[in-house]
Amino acid sequence: MHARFESLPAPTRSQEAYDTAMALRERPGQWAHIDSHPNLNRATNQGHRIRTGKIAAFRPAGAFEAQPRSAGDGTADVYARYVGSLAKQELEDRP
């Protein structure tokens, strides 16, 4: 064992998740396809992690909505939208 003094490495995070969250924030209330998965279970899990803020880029919890959709061929897609700055009634009025 030895001591090697150096700067602490920068924390790593998923830049793709942060970029996606930022894109959704720029168009509040609009649904967007954000990911594809080999099965509905994985898409459902990702949607849950987005809605609950388990993925740091999508915090605070409840600021994003996410829904999985079966693609019909066994795969599944995840759609999400940012709702943090919109009133609930305003979202319900959108198509």
DSSP file (Angstrom, degrees, kcal/mol; ACC not computed):
  #  RESIDUE AA STRUCTURE BP1 BP2  ACC     N-H-->O    O-->H-N    N-H-->O    O-->H-N    TCO  KAPPA ALPHA  PHI   PSI    X-CA   Y-CA   Z-CA
    1    1 A M              0   0    0      0, 0.0     2,-0.3     0, 0.0     0, 0.0   0.000 360.0 360.0 360.0 146.6    0.0    0.0    0.0
    2    2 A H        -     0   0    0      2,-0.0     2,-0.6     0, 0.0     0, 0.0  -0.974 360.0-118.2-148.7 160.9    1.2    3.5   -0.7
    3    3 A A        -     0   0    0     -2,-0.3     2,-0.5     2,-0.0     0, 0.0  -0.908  26.1-179.5-104.6 124.1    0.0    7.1   -0.5
    4    4 A R        -     0   0    0     -2,-0.6     2,-0.5     2,-0.1    -2,-0.0  -0.960  18.0-147.1-123.8 112.2   -0.1    9.1   -3.8
    5    5 A F        +     0   0    0     -2,-0.5     2,-0.3     0, 0.0    -2,-0.0  -0.666  37.9 133.7 -86.7 125.8   -1.3   12.6   -3.3
    6    6 A E        -     0   0    0     -2,-0.5    -2,-0.1     3,-0.0     2,-0.0  -0.968  58.2 -72.1-158.9 167.1   -3.3   14.0   -6.2
    7    7 A S        -     0   0    0     -2,-0.3     3,-0.1     1,-0.1     0, 0.0  -0.348  55.6-102.6 -65.6 146.0   -6.5   16.0   -6.9
    8    8 A L        -     0   0    0      1,-0.1    -1,-0.1    -2,-0.0     0, 0.0  -0.526  43.2-110.1 -67.5 131.7   -9.7   14.2   -6.4
    9    9 A P        -     0   0    0      0, 0.0    -1,-0.1     0, 0.0     3,-0.1  -0.278  38.2 -97.1 -62.4 149.5  -11.1   13.1   -9.8
   10   10 A A        -     0   0    0      1,-0.1     2,-0.0    -3,-0.1    -3,-0.0  -0.396  46.9 -99.8 -64.0 142.3  -14.2   15.0  -10.9
   11   11 A P        -     0   0    0      0, 0.0     2,-0.3     0, 0.0    -1,-0.1  -0.383  38.9-133.3 -63.7 142.4  -17.4   13.1  -10.2
   12   12 A T        +     0   0    0     -3,-0.1     2,-0.3    -2,-0.0     0, 0.0  -0.715  31.1 164.7 -97.5 149.8  -18.8   11.2  -13.2
   13   13 A R        -     0   0    0     -2,-0.3     2,-1.1    43,-0.0     3,-0.1  -0.965  48.9 -83.0-154.0 165.7  -22.4   11.3  -14.3
   14   14 A S     >  -     0   0    0     -2,-0.3     4,-1.7     1,-0.2     3,-0.3  -0.624  35.9-172.1 -78.5 102.0  -24.4   10.4  -17.3
   15   15 A Q  H  > S+     0   0    0     -2,-1.1     4,-2.7     1,-0.2     5,-0.2   0.850  84.0  61.0 -62.7 -33.4  -24.1   13.5  -19.5
   16   16 A E  H  > S+     0   0    0      1,-0.2     4,-2.4     2,-0.2    -1,-0.2   0.904 103.5  49.1 -61.6 -41.2  -26.7   12.0  -21.9
   17   17 A A  H  > S+     0   0    0     -3,-0.3     4,-2.6     2,-0.2    -1,-0.2   0.914 112.3  48.1 -64.7 -42.2  -29.3   12.0  -19.1
   18   18 A Y  H  X S+     0   0    0     -4,-1.7     4,-2.2     2,-0.2    -2,-0.2   0.895 111.6  50.0 -65.5 -39.4  -28.5   15.6  -18.2
   19   19 A D  H  X S+     0   0    0     -4,-2.7     4,-2.2     2,-0.2    -2,-0.2   0.904 111.9  48.3 -64.1 -41.2  -28.7   16.6  -21.9
   20   20 A T  H  X S+     0   0    0     -4,-2.4     4,-2.2     2,-0.2    -2,-0.2   0.933 111.4  49.2 -64.4 -46.5  -32.0   14.8  -22.3
   21   21 A A  H  X S+     0   0    0     -4,-2.6     4,-2.2     1,-0.2    -2,-0.2   0.894 111.1  50.6 -60.7 -40.1  -33.5   16.5  -19.2
   22   22 A M  H  X S+     0   0    0     -4,-2.2     4,-1.7     2,-0.2    -1,-0.2   0.910 108.4  51.7 -64.8 -42.2  -32.3   19.9  -20.4
   23   23 A A  H  X S+     0   0    0     -4,-2.2     4,-0.5     1,-0.2    -1,-0.2   0.899 111.0  48.3 -61.5 -40.1  -33.9   19.4  -23.8
   24   24 A L  H >< S+     0   0    0     -4,-2.2     3,-1.1     1,-0.2    58,-0.4   0.889 108.2  54.4 -67.3 -38.8  -37.2   18.5  -22.0
   25   25 A R  H 3< S+     0   0    0     -4,-2.2    -1,-0.2     1,-0.2    -2,-0.2   0.832 102.2  58.7 -62.9 -31.9  -37.0   21.5  -19.8
   26   26 A E  H 3< S+     0   0    0     -4,-1.7    -1,-0.2     1,-0.3    -2,-0.2   0.675 114.5  36.5 -72.4 -16.9  -36.6   23.7  -22.9
   27   27 A R  S X< S-     0   0    0     -3,-1.1     3,-1.8    -4,-0.5    55,-0.3  -0.527  87.4-163.1-133.0  66.6  -40.0   22.5  -24.2
   28   28 A P  T 3  S+     0   0    0      0, 0.0    55,-0.2     0, 0.0    -3,-0.1  -0.172  70.8  15.0 -57.3 139.6  -42.2   22.1  -21.1
   29   29 A G  T 3  S+     0   0    0     53,-2.6     2,-0.5     1,-0.2    54,-0.1   0.301  95.3 117.8  84.2  -9.2  -45.3   20.0  -21.5
   30   30 A Q    <   -     0   0    0     -3,-1.8    52,-0.3    -6,-0.3    -1,-0.2  -0.796  61.9-129.9 -97.7 130.0  -44.3   18.4  -24.8
   31   31 A W        -     0   0    0     -2,-0.5     2,-0.3    50,-0.1    50,-0.2  -0.489  28.5-176.8 -73.9 143.6  -43.8   14.6  -24.9
   32   32 A A  E     -A   80   0A   0     48,-1.8    48,-2.3    -2,-0.2     2,-0.5  -0.998  32.1-116.2-141.2 142.6  -40.6   13.3  -26.4
   33   33 A H  E     +A   79   0A   0     -2,-0.3    46,-0.2    46,-0.2     3,-0.1  -0.668  39.9 168.3 -72.0 125.0  -39.2    9.8  -27.2
   34   34 A I  E     +     0   0A   0     44,-3.1     2,-0.3    -2,-0.5    45,-0.2   0.632  52.0   0.2-117.9 -18.6  -36.2    9.5  -25.0
   35   35 A D  E     -A   78   0A   0     43,-1.2    43,-2.7     2,-0.0     2,-0.3  -0.992  49.9-141.5-165.5 160.0  -35.1    5.9  -25.0
   36   36 A S  E     -A   77   0A   0     -2,-0.3    41,-0.2    41,-0.2    39,-0.0  -0.963  19.0-169.3-127.6 147.5  -35.7    2.4  -26.4
   37   37 A H  E     -A   76   0A   0     39,-3.2    39,-2.3    -2,-0.3    -2,-0.0  -0.922  34.5-116.9-135.5 158.7  -35.3   -0.9  -24.5
   38   38 A P  S    S+     0   0    0      0, 0.0     2,-0.3     0, 0.0    39,-0.1   0.662  97.8  16.3 -71.5 -14.3  -35.4   -4.6  -25.3
   39   39 A N  S  > S-     0   0    0     37,-0.1     4,-1.5    36,-0.1     3,-0.2  -0.987  76.6-111.3-154.3 163.2  -38.5   -5.2  -23.2
   40   40 A L  H  > S+     0   0    0     34,-0.3     4,-2.7    -2,-0.3     5,-0.2   0.819 110.8  63.0 -65.7 -33.1  -41.3   -3.4  -21.5
   41   41 A N  H  > S+     0   0    0      1,-0.2     4,-2.3     2,-0.2    -1,-0.2   0.924 104.8  45.7 -60.0 -45.5  -40.1   -4.1  -18.0
   42   42 A R  H  > S+     0   0    0     -3,-0.2     4,-2.2     2,-0.2    -1,-0.2   0.885 113.2  50.0 -66.6 -37.8  -36.8   -2.2  -18.5
   43   43 A A  H  X S+     0   0    0     -4,-1.5     4,-2.3     2,-0.2    -2,-0.2   0.901 110.4  50.5 -65.7 -40.4  -38.8    0.7  -20.1
   44   44 A T  H  X S+     0   0    0     -4,-2.7     4,-2.2     2,-0.2    -2,-0.2   0.909 109.6  50.9 -63.0 -43.0  -41.2    0.7  -17.1
   45   45 A N  H  X S+     0   0    0     -4,-2.3     4,-2.3     2,-0.2    -2,-0.2   0.919 110.4  48.6 -61.3 -44.4  -38.2    0.8  -14.7
   46   46 A Q  H  X S+     0   0    0     -4,-2.2     4,-2.0     1,-0.2    -1,-0.2   0.916 109.9  52.2 -64.1 -41.9  -36.6    3.7  -16.4
   47   47 A G  H  X S+     0   0    0     -4,-2.3     4,-2.5     1,-0.2    -1,-0.2   0.909 109.8  49.3 -59.2 -42.5  -39.9    5.6  -16.4
   48   48 A H  H  X S+     0   0    0     -4,-2.2     4,-2.2     1,-0.2     6,-0.3   0.914 109.5  51.2 -62.6 -43.6  -40.3    5.1  -12.7
   49   49 A R  H  <>S+     0   0    0     -4,-2.3     6,-1.5     1,-0.2     5,-1.4   0.834 111.8  48.0 -65.7 -32.2  -36.7    6.2  -12.0
   50   50 A I  H ><5S+     0   0    0     -4,-2.0     3,-1.1     3,-0.2    12,-0.3   0.952 112.5  47.2 -70.3 -50.3  -37.4    9.4  -14.0
   51   51 A R  H 3<5S+     0   0    0     -4,-2.5    11,-2.1     1,-0.3    13,-0.3   0.851 116.2  44.3 -60.8 -36.3  -40.7   10.2  -12.3
   52   52 A T  T 3<5S-     0   0    0     -4,-2.2     9,-0.3     9,-0.2    -1,-0.3   0.442 110.7-116.7 -92.1   0.1  -39.3    9.6   -8.8
   53   53 A G  T < 5S+     0   0    0     -3,-1.1    -3,-0.2    -4,-0.4     8,-0.1   0.661  72.2 135.2  75.4  15.2  -36.0   11.5   -9.4
   54   54 A K      < +     0   0    0     -5,-1.4     2,-0.7    -6,-0.3    -4,-0.2   0.808  64.8  66.5 -65.8 -27.6  -33.9    8.4   -8.8
   55   55 A I  S >  S-     0   0    0     -6,-1.5     3,-2.3     1,-0.1    -1,-0.1  -0.874  89.3-142.2 -91.7 116.4  -32.0    9.6  -11.9
   56   56 A A  G >  S+     0   0    0     -2,-0.7     3,-1.6     1,-0.3    -1,-0.1   0.791  95.2  63.3 -54.1 -35.5  -30.3   12.8  -10.7
   57   57 A A  G 3  S+     0   0    0      1,-0.3    -1,-0.3   -43,-0.1    -3,-0.0   0.753 101.6  53.2 -61.7 -23.0  -30.8   14.6  -14.0
   58   58 A F  G <  S+     0   0    0     -3,-2.3     5,-0.3    -9,-0.1     6,-0.3   0.006  93.4 163.2-105.2  27.3  -34.6   14.4  -13.6
   59   59 A R    <   +     0   0    0     -3,-1.6     2,-0.2    -6,-0.1    -6,-0.1  -0.638  37.9  58.0 -92.1 154.7  -34.8   15.9  -10.1
   60   60 A P  S >  S-     0   0    0      0, 0.0     3,-2.2     0, 0.0     4,-0.3   0.511  93.8-108.8 -77.4 159.2  -36.7   17.1   -8.2
   61   61 A A  T 3  S+     0   0    0     -9,-0.3    -9,-0.2     1,-0.3   -10,-0.1  -0.278 104.4  25.9 -54.6 136.3  -39.1   14.1   -8.1
   62   62 A G  T 3  S+     0   0    0    -11,-2.1    -1,-0.3     2,-0.3   -10,-0.1   0.305  88.9 105.3  90.8  -8.4  -42.3   14.9   -9.9
   63   63 A A  S <  S+     0   0    0     -3,-2.2    20,-3.2    -5,-0.3    21,-1.5   0.699  82.3  43.8 -75.9 -18.4  -40.8   17.5  -12.2
   64   64 A F  E     -B   82   0A   0     -6,-0.3     2,-0.4    -4,-0.3    -2,-0.3  -0.952  68.4-151.2-126.6 146.0  -40.9   15.0  -15.1
   65   65 A E  E     -B   81   0A   0     16,-2.7    16,-2.2    -2,-0.4     2,-0.3  -0.885  17.9-174.6-107.0 148.4  -43.6   12.5  -16.3
   66   66 A A  E     -B   80   0A   0     -2,-0.4    14,-0.2    14,-0.2   -15,-0.1  -0.995   6.4-174.6-146.0 138.7  -42.5    9.4  -18.1
   67   67 A Q  E     -B   79   0A   0     12,-3.0    12,-2.7    -2,-0.3     2,-0.3  -0.998  16.4-140.9-135.6 131.6  -44.5    6.6  -19.8
   68   68 A P  E     -B   78   0A   0      0, 0.0     2,-0.4     0, 0.0    10,-0.2  -0.652  18.5-168.3 -85.6 149.2  -43.4    3.4  -21.4
   69   69 A R  E     -B   77   0A   0      8,-2.7     8,-3.1    -2,-0.3     2,-0.2  -0.994  22.6-121.5-138.9 132.1  -45.0    2.2  -24.6
   70   70 A S  E     -B   76   0A   0     -2,-0.4     6,-0.3     6,-0.2     5,-0.0  -0.504  11.9-152.1 -69.8 136.6  -44.7   -1.2  -26.2
   71   71 A A        -     0   0    0      4,-2.6     5,-0.2    -2,-0.2    -1,-0.1   0.495  38.1-117.7 -88.2  -4.4  -43.3   -1.0  -29.7
   72   72 A G  S    S+     0   0    0      3,-0.5     4,-0.1     1,-0.0    -2,-0.1   0.253 101.5  78.5  90.2 -13.6  -45.2   -4.2  -30.8
   73   73 A D  S    S-     0   0    0      2,-0.2     3,-0.1     0, 0.0    -1,-0.0   0.142 121.2 -86.5-112.4  18.5  -42.1   -6.2  -31.6
   74   74 A G  S    S+     0   0    0      1,-0.4   -34,-0.3   -35,-0.0     2,-0.1   0.147 103.3 101.6  96.6 -18.4  -41.2   -7.1  -28.0
   75   75 A T        -     0   0    0    -36,-0.2    -4,-2.6   -35,-0.1    -3,-0.5  -0.428  57.9-149.9 -89.9 172.1  -39.2   -3.9  -27.5
   76   76 A A  E     -AB  37  70A   0    -39,-2.3   -39,-3.2    -6,-0.3     2,-0.3  -0.994   2.7-145.3-145.8 150.8  -40.5   -0.8  -25.7
   77   77 A D  E     -AB  36  69A   0     -8,-3.1    -8,-2.7    -2,-0.3     2,-0.5  -0.800  10.7-139.0-113.4 155.1  -40.0    3.0  -25.8
   78   78 A V  E     -AB  35  68A   0    -43,-2.7   -44,-3.1    -2,-0.3   -43,-1.2  -0.968  15.9-170.4-116.8 129.7  -39.9    5.6  -23.1
   79   79 A Y  E     +AB  33  67A   0    -12,-2.7   -12,-3.0    -2,-0.5     2,-0.3  -0.918  11.1 175.3-115.4 144.0  -41.6    9.0  -23.6
   80   80 A A  E     -AB  32  66A   0    -48,-2.3   -48,-1.8    -2,-0.4     2,-0.3  -0.965  13.0-171.6-145.4 160.5  -41.1   11.8  -21.1
   81   81 A R  E     - B   0  65A   0    -16,-2.2   -16,-2.7    -2,-0.3     2,-0.5  -0.987  27.8-115.8-150.8 153.7  -42.0   15.4  -20.6
   82   82 A Y  E     + B   0  64A   0    -58,-0.4   -53,-2.6   -52,-0.3   -18,-0.3  -0.781  35.2 162.3 -90.4 129.1  -41.1   18.2  -18.2
   83   83 A V    >   +     0   0    0    -20,-3.2     3,-1.3    -2,-0.5   -19,-0.2   0.327  41.4 107.5-125.1   2.2  -44.0   19.4  -16.0
   84   84 A G  T 3  S+     0   0    0    -21,-1.5   -20,-0.1     1,-0.3   -21,-0.0   0.796  87.5  35.1 -56.6 -35.0  -42.1   21.2  -13.2
   85   85 A S  T 3  S+     0   0    0    -22,-0.2     2,-0.4     2,-0.1    -1,-0.3   0.368 103.0  86.7-104.9   5.8  -43.0   24.7  -14.3
   86   86 A L  S <  S-     0   0    0     -3,-1.3     2,-0.2     2,-0.0   -57,-0.1  -0.829  78.0-116.6-108.7 144.3  -46.5   24.2  -15.7
   87   87 A A     >  -     0   0    0     -2,-0.4     4,-1.6     1,-0.1     3,-0.3  -0.499  27.9-121.0 -70.7 145.8  -49.7   24.2  -13.8
   88   88 A K  H  > S+     0   0    0      1,-0.2     4,-1.9     2,-0.2     5,-0.2   0.883 112.6  53.6 -57.4 -40.9  -51.5   20.8  -13.9
   89   89 A Q  H  > S+     0   0    0      1,-0.2     4,-1.4     2,-0.2    -1,-0.2   0.884 104.0  55.7 -63.7 -38.0  -54.6   22.3  -15.5
   90   90 A E  H  > S+     0   0    0     -3,-0.3     4,-0.5     1,-0.2    -1,-0.2   0.892 108.4  48.5 -61.5 -39.5  -52.4   23.8  -18.3
   91   91 A L  H >< S+     0   0    0     -4,-1.6     3,-1.0     1,-0.2    -1,-0.2   0.880 107.4  54.7 -67.8 -38.3  -51.1   20.3  -19.1
   92   92 A E  H 3< S+     0   0    0     -4,-1.9    -1,-0.2     1,-0.2    -2,-0.2   0.778 104.2  56.1 -67.1 -25.0  -54.5   18.8  -19.1
   93   93 A D  H 3< S+     0   0    0     -4,-1.4    -1,-0.2    -3,-0.2    -2,-0.2   0.643  90.6  91.1 -80.6 -15.2  -55.6   21.3  -21.7
   94   94 A R    <<        0   0    0     -3,-1.0   -65,-0.0    -4,-0.5    -3,-0.0  -0.525 360.0 360.0 -82.0 148.9  -52.8   20.4  -24.2
   95   95 A P              0   0    0      0, 0.0    -1,-0.1     0, 0.0    -3,-0.1   0.487 360.0 360.0 -71.2 360.0  -53.4   17.7  -26.8
